[in-house]
Amino acid sequence: MERTMRVLDLDLDFFLQDCCPLAPIGERPTLAGHAPWPVETVRAFLEMQCGLSPAHPTPGAIFPTHDCALEFWQRRMAEGRLLAPFHVTHVDAHSDLGIGYPGTGFVRNGVLPMQPDKRCDIGRYRAQKQLDEANYLLFAIAFRYVAALDNVRNPRSRPDVPQEILVPGRADAIRLDSFAARLMESKNGSEPLVPFHVYEDYRTFSSDAAYDFVTLAISPRYAPAAADALVPVIGAYIAEE
């Protein structure tokens, strides 16, 4: 049995004192109340809890918005270096699972009925303004990329996991579903169950295995400009490709 590969999916907005309200396009949130963590705290988290080392950086990338993770994963899969489904550790102040506009409806009703190998057209979903940095993980699950998902959250994160994507009566498992998807189940098969663990307090998280890839999203609308000073700090643990 092949080992399940692992990706560490970081967002700069995790490393703040508090979550920022979304800034208008082209602007950054204010610094007041949202100061970035001290450098040593960031390093301690990456080394002690994520198992990273600046002496041996992990392959990966740094990109402006978190939805760019989808293209990165697709490229690595096309190269044969990342095998789906893979484990995702999502270190972020937000779940990025589709709370708020445009919600989960498009993915559940528009993507799931498609054959799995026809679903992964990122450019089309962006052109339709359905895919963005707040729901890209929902698309990744619909693409059947995700074997298991951990969400390591900022202590000040607000609840934002859409309840309709969870297995009824459970908070520890995701299974995407819709009437339209069920109509196509005989052709597409059942949507996979994705184990889901939310760490409301990041201090309770500890990675139990090494990561194959590490990525960082800067997410400028969710982090003040002062947080950019942490990008090279975190970047020291990433061998950019």
C-alpha positions as CSV (number, residue, x, y, z in Angstrom):
1,M,0.0,0.0,0.0
2,E,1.4,3.4,-1.0
3,R,2.1,6.0,1.6
4,T,-0.4,8.9,1.7
5,M,1.6,12.0,0.7
6,R,1.4,15.1,2.9
7,V,1.3,18.8,2.1
8,L,1.6,21.7,4.6
9,D,-0.6,24.6,3.4
10,L,0.3,27.8,5.3
11,D,-1.4,31.2,5.2
12,L,0.3,34.4,6.5
13,D,-3.0,35.4,8.2
14,F,-2.5,32.6,10.7
15,F,0.5,34.3,12.2
16,L,-1.4,37.3,13.6
17,Q,-2.7,38.4,17.0
18,D,-6.2,38.4,15.6
19,C,-8.1,37.7,12.4
20,C,-8.4,40.7,10.1
21,P,-11.7,41.7,8.4
22,L,-11.4,41.3,4.6
23,A,-9.8,44.5,3.1
24,P,-11.1,46.0,-0.1
25,I,-9.4,44.9,-3.3
26,G,-6.0,46.6,-3.6
27,E,-5.9,47.5,0.1
28,R,-4.4,45.9,3.3
29,P,-6.0,45.5,6.7
30,T,-5.0,47.9,9.4
31,L,-2.2,46.9,11.8
32,A,-4.0,47.8,15.0
33,G,-5.0,44.7,16.8
34,H,-3.5,42.4,14.1
35,A,0.2,42.6,14.7
36,P,2.3,39.7,13.4
37,W,3.7,37.1,15.7
38,P,7.3,37.5,16.9
39,V,9.8,35.9,14.7
40,E,10.9,33.4,17.3
41,T,7.3,32.3,17.9
42,V,6.9,31.6,14.2
43,R,10.1,29.6,14.0
44,A,9.1,27.6,17.1
45,F,5.8,26.7,15.5
46,L,7.3,25.7,12.2
47,E,10.1,23.7,13.8
48,M,8.6,22.2,16.9
49,Q,5.0,21.6,15.7
50,C,5.4,21.2,11.9
51,G,8.7,19.5,11.9
52,L,10.3,21.9,9.4
53,S,14.0,22.7,9.3
54,P,15.7,25.7,7.6
55,A,18.8,23.5,7.2
56,H,16.8,21.2,5.0
57,P,14.0,23.2,3.4
58,T,11.0,21.3,2.1
59,P,10.0,21.7,-1.6
60,G,7.2,24.2,-2.2
61,A,6.2,27.7,-3.2
62,I,5.1,31.1,-2.0
63,F,2.2,32.7,-3.8
64,P,0.0,35.8,-3.4
65,T,-3.4,34.2,-2.7
66,H,-4.3,30.8,-1.3
67,D,-6.2,29.5,-4.3
68,C,-2.9,29.3,-6.1
69,A,-2.3,26.1,-4.1
70,L,-4.6,24.3,-6.6
71,E,-2.3,25.1,-9.5
72,F,0.8,24.1,-7.5
73,W,-0.7,20.8,-6.6
74,Q,-1.9,20.1,-10.1
75,R,1.6,20.8,-11.5
76,R,3.3,18.5,-9.0
77,M,0.7,15.8,-9.8
78,A,1.4,16.2,-13.5
79,E,5.1,15.7,-12.8
80,G,4.3,12.5,-10.9
81,R,5.7,14.0,-7.7
82,L,2.4,14.4,-5.8
83,L,-0.1,11.6,-5.7
84,A,-3.7,12.2,-4.9
85,P,-5.5,11.9,-2.7
86,F,-3.0,13.4,-0.2
87,H,-3.2,14.7,3.4
88,V,-3.6,18.5,3.8
89,T,-2.5,20.3,6.9
90,H,-4.2,23.7,6.5
91,V,-2.6,26.3,8.8
92,D,-4.9,29.3,8.4
93,A,-7.1,31.7,10.3
94,H,-9.9,30.5,8.0
95,S,-11.2,27.2,6.8
96,D,-11.3,28.2,3.1
97,L,-14.2,25.8,2.7
98,G,-16.8,28.1,1.2
99,I,-18.5,30.1,4.0
100,G,-20.1,33.2,2.7
101,Y,-20.4,34.2,-1.0
102,P,-20.4,32.3,-3.3
103,G,-21.1,29.5,-0.8
104,T,-21.0,25.8,-1.3
105,G,-23.9,25.5,-3.8
106,F,-21.9,25.8,-7.0
107,V,-19.5,23.1,-6.0
108,R,-22.2,20.7,-4.7
109,N,-24.6,21.3,-7.6
110,G,-22.4,22.3,-10.5
111,V,-19.1,20.4,-9.9
112,L,-20.1,17.2,-8.2
113,P,-22.4,15.9,-11.0
114,M,-19.5,16.0,-13.4
115,Q,-17.2,13.0,-14.0
116,P,-14.3,13.3,-11.5
117,D,-11.7,13.6,-14.3
118,K,-13.6,16.5,-15.9
119,R,-14.0,18.6,-12.7
120,C,-10.5,20.1,-12.4
121,D,-10.8,23.1,-14.7
122,I,-9.5,25.8,-12.4
123,G,-9.4,28.5,-15.1
124,R,-13.1,28.1,-16.0
125,Y,-14.2,28.3,-12.4
126,R,-12.2,31.5,-11.9
127,A,-13.7,33.0,-15.0
128,Q,-17.1,32.2,-13.7
129,K,-16.1,33.9,-10.4
130,Q,-16.9,30.8,-8.5
131,L,-13.4,29.9,-7.3
132,D,-11.4,32.1,-4.9
133,E,-9.1,32.1,-1.9
134,A,-12.0,31.5,0.5
135,N,-13.3,28.3,-1.1
136,Y,-10.4,26.6,-2.9
137,L,-10.2,23.8,-0.4
138,L,-13.8,23.0,-1.1
139,F,-12.9,22.6,-4.8
140,A,-9.9,20.5,-3.9
141,I,-12.2,18.1,-2.0
142,A,-14.6,18.0,-5.0
143,F,-11.6,17.2,-7.3
144,R,-10.9,14.3,-4.9
145,Y,-7.5,15.5,-4.2
146,V,-7.8,15.4,-0.4
147,A,-7.4,12.2,1.6
148,A,-7.7,13.9,5.0
149,L,-7.8,17.5,6.2
150,D,-6.4,19.2,9.3
151,N,-7.3,22.8,10.0
152,V,-4.9,24.4,12.4
153,R,-6.5,27.7,13.4
154,N,-5.6,31.0,15.0
155,P,-6.9,31.1,18.6
156,R,-9.0,34.1,17.5
157,S,-10.5,32.4,14.4
158,R,-14.3,32.7,14.0
159,P,-16.4,29.7,13.2
160,D,-16.6,29.3,9.4
161,V,-17.0,25.7,8.5
162,P,-20.1,25.2,6.4
163,Q,-22.3,22.7,8.2
164,E,-23.8,21.3,4.9
165,I,-20.4,19.8,3.9
166,L,-20.1,17.8,7.1
167,V,-21.3,14.2,7.5
168,P,-24.6,14.6,9.4
169,G,-24.2,14.4,13.1
170,R,-20.4,14.6,12.9
171,A,-17.8,17.4,13.1
172,D,-14.9,15.1,12.2
173,A,-15.7,14.1,8.6
174,I,-16.6,15.9,5.4
175,R,-18.5,14.3,2.6
176,L,-19.8,16.5,-0.2
177,D,-23.3,15.8,-1.3
178,S,-26.3,17.1,-3.3
179,F,-29.4,15.8,-5.0
180,A,-27.7,16.4,-8.4
181,A,-24.6,14.5,-7.3
182,R,-26.7,11.5,-6.1
183,L,-28.4,11.4,-9.6
184,M,-24.9,10.8,-11.1
185,E,-23.6,8.5,-8.4
186,S,-24.0,5.3,-10.5
187,K,-21.6,6.9,-13.0
188,N,-19.3,8.8,-10.7
189,G,-19.3,6.7,-7.6
190,S,-19.8,8.0,-4.1
191,E,-18.0,11.1,-3.0
192,P,-15.2,10.1,-0.6
193,L,-15.4,10.6,3.1
194,V,-12.6,13.0,4.2
195,P,-11.5,12.8,7.9
196,F,-11.5,16.4,9.2
197,H,-9.7,17.6,12.4
198,V,-10.0,21.2,13.5
199,Y,-7.4,22.4,16.0
200,E,-9.0,25.5,17.6
201,D,-5.9,26.0,19.6
202,Y,-2.8,25.6,17.4
203,R,-0.8,24.7,20.5
204,T,-2.5,21.3,20.6
205,F,-1.3,20.5,17.1
206,S,1.8,18.4,16.4
207,S,2.6,16.9,13.0
208,D,3.1,13.1,13.2
209,A,5.0,12.8,9.9
210,A,7.2,14.8,7.5
211,Y,5.7,16.9,4.7
212,D,6.4,16.3,1.0
213,F,5.6,19.9,0.1
214,V,5.1,23.2,1.9
215,T,3.4,26.3,0.5
216,L,2.7,29.8,1.9
217,A,0.0,32.2,0.8
218,I,0.5,35.9,1.6
219,S,-3.2,36.7,1.3
220,P,-2.7,40.5,1.3
221,R,-6.4,41.3,1.9
222,Y,-6.3,39.3,5.1
223,A,-3.0,40.4,6.6
224,P,-1.5,43.9,7.3
225,A,1.5,44.9,5.3
226,A,3.7,44.6,8.5
227,A,3.1,40.8,8.3
228,D,5.1,40.7,5.1
229,A,8.2,40.8,7.2
230,L,7.4,37.2,8.1
231,V,7.5,36.0,4.5
232,P,11.3,35.5,4.3
233,V,11.3,34.0,7.8
234,I,8.8,31.3,6.7
235,G,10.4,31.2,3.3
236,A,13.6,29.9,4.8
237,Y,11.9,26.6,5.4
238,I,10.7,26.3,1.8
239,A,12.8,25.3,-1.2
240,E,10.9,27.3,-3.8
241,E,10.1,25.6,-7.1
